[in-house]
Amino acid sequence: MPNMSLIYGHRGVPVKFPENSLAGFAYAINHHIDGLEFDVHLTKDMVPVIMHDERIDRTTDGEGAIADMTFKQLRYFKLANGEPVPSLQEFLSLVSGEPVHLNLEFKTDRHFYPGIERIVLRMIKQTDLVYPVVFSSFNLKSLKRAYAIDASQKYAFLTSAHLGNPDEFATHEHLEGVHLEHFQPVKEVAERVWTVDEPEPAVMQQLFAAAVNAVITNNFELAQQVRAAM
């Protein structure tokens, strides 16, 4: 299929494993996923860790904000499968050398983590990755800070809003792509759509037919079936 859309696992494989768990990421890689989407915060002692929420209450057996805990304190609490909250370093060790695309989201839209962009970019550059990482955020200032540190990387703006002219916006802000909660026609930049989990595959089919750069989904195996059927 020319211009075949990639399939990214949203926080890994939440339909089978706790979100943002190493077990979920490993399963996805072993089952030939195209890409992984995941979220990064900083602990109190500046260790990048992978979790969606700013607080650990929803996805672990503990309570509190990541920013208020040291990495050692955070590791005391467990995900539903008994894993500790993974560090970015652990994740990078897992994916190093694997043919999987990565979409790393800076979780800086609700909490300001000083230095997160510089710390994360340095770690990425020190890892043997097959494909360039796409760095995304709802916080455009975070992407600008990252671009100022390393203009050679790929940056994408996350939004649920309708963009008047996605291509013009992306060019002006030095973005490689836009990550949208809906489909919009684009010409020059990469478009990745989240989170596509319709019970019926019609939406996935439409996105694959439109050849968007990527579909981000909680159920990558369903997406693989839909794409293969086309």
ABEGO torsion letter per residue (X at the ends): XBGBBBBBBBGEBAAABBBGBAAAAAAAAAAGBABBBBBBBBBAAGBBBBBABABAAAABABBEBAAABBAAAAAABBBAAGBBBBBAAAAAAAABGBBBBBBBBBBAAABBBBGAAAAAAAAAAABBBABBBBBBBABAAAAAAAAAABAABBBBBBBABBBABAAAAAAAAGBABBBBABBBBBAABBBBBOBBABABAAAAAAAAAAGBABBBBABAAAAAAAAAAX
